[in-house]
Amino acid sequence: MFQRPRLGEEPTLVTEQPEDIRLWSVTTIIGCLDKPALVPWAAIKTAEAAVDKVNVWERILESDGRDEAINYLKGARFRRGRGERSATELGTAVHKACERKVIDGRYRDVDKADMELRPFLHQFDRFLHEFQPDYRAAEVTVLSPTYGYAGTCDGFLRIDGIDFIFDYKTSRDSLDGQGKPKGPYPEVALQLAAYRYAEMAAWKARQSEVFRRRYYLLNEKERELCEPVPNADHGLVIYLTPEWYTVHPVRCDEEIFEHFLHTIEAARFVLDIGKDVIGNPLIPPTALHDSTDPFAGIGS
C-alpha cells in the first residue's frame, strides 16, 4: 500500500499535487550524518587563504576591520578560481558526461578545451577499456513509498557475469592530506543499499528542493508506470580523479539496508523532531509570587 513518507512532514510544496506522495531524497537523509573529513578540509582551505591571500585579507583588515577580515578567511572554502567549478558542479559534469558516453557512445556536448573535465573522462575511458562493463541501465530513479525515500542511482552494469548497482564518485584531488590515494567514503554503502532495496524504478521523476532538501514527487499515474528495480548482486563505486581511477566493491546487502533505515530515523530527528525538543526557559516559582525578584517576567 502506498502511503505518505514516514519521515517528518514539511510545508506543502508549490509543485505538489493532492494525489502526490512526497519522498525524501536518499542524499538528503544521508547528509544528516557527521562528515569529519570536512573539518580538516575547511581548515586547510582557510590556512591556504591566510598564506596565499595575505595581501587581500590585510587590506580588508585595514579598511573594514577585524570581523570582515575573519569573514573573508571563513569563506575561503567556498571560493574557487575563475572558470573553476565547485566540487558539486564538477561531480555533476563528470556524471553527465559519463552517462552520455554510455548511452550515445561519445561525450556529447563536452568542450574539447575543457581541461578541468577532460582528465576525468580520460580515466573513465580507461575504465571502459580495461573492465569492459556491460551497462544495463543508466540514471535510474528508484523509489520506496513504504519507507518514504527516493533517489537516482547512476545505474546498473555487468562485469564478467556479475550484476552491480554502481555509483560514480569524483575527487579533484587524487591524494589526501597524508599523501595517500583518496577513495570513496563508507556512506556510499548506505546509499547503494537504499537504491538496491527500493521497491520500484522510474525513468523520470519530478523533484523539488526546499531549504536545500530534495524531494521526489510521485502521483498515481506515475506509480503505475514504474517497474521493478533491476537485480544487482553487489555494489560498486567507480572512483575518478584527474590522475587515475579505481573500482571498489561495496557491501550493500540487507544488513547495510537496515543501517540505512536507522539513518532515516536519525534524519527524522535532525530535520523534524529535533526542532521542537527544547522548550522555552522556565520561570522560577519565586518570580511568580515575589514582584521584587529582579528576574521576574523573564521567559514569559
Sequence and secondary structure as in RCSB ss.txt:
>XXXX:A:sequence
MFQRPRLGEEPTLVTEQPEDIRLWSVTTIIGCLDKPALVPWAAIKTAEAAVDKVNVWERILESDGRDEAINYLKG
ARFRRGRGERSATELGTAVHKACERKVIDGRYRDVDKADMELRPFLHQFDRFLHEFQPDYRAAEVTVLSPTYGYA
GTCDGFLRIDGIDFIFDYKTSRDSLDGQGKPKGPYPEVALQLAAYRYAEMAAWKARQSEVFRRRYYLLNEKEREL
CEPVPNADHGLVIYLTPEWYTVHPVRCDEEIFEHFLHTIEAARFVLDIGKDVIGNPLIPPTALHDSTDPFAGIGS
>XXXX:A:secstr
     SS      TT  TT EEEEEHHHHHTTS  TTHHHHHHHHHHHHHHHTHHHHHHHHHHH HHHHHHHHHG
GGG   TT   HHHHHHHHHHHHHHHHHHSS TT  TT TTTHHHHHHHHHHHHHH  EEEEEEEEEEETTTTEE
EEEEEEEEETTEEEEEEEEE S SB TTS B    THHHHHHHHHHT SEEES  EEEEETTEEEEEE HHHHHT
 B     SEEEEEEE SS EEEEEE  SHHHHHHHHHHHHHHHHHHTGGGGSS      HHHHH TT TTTTTT 
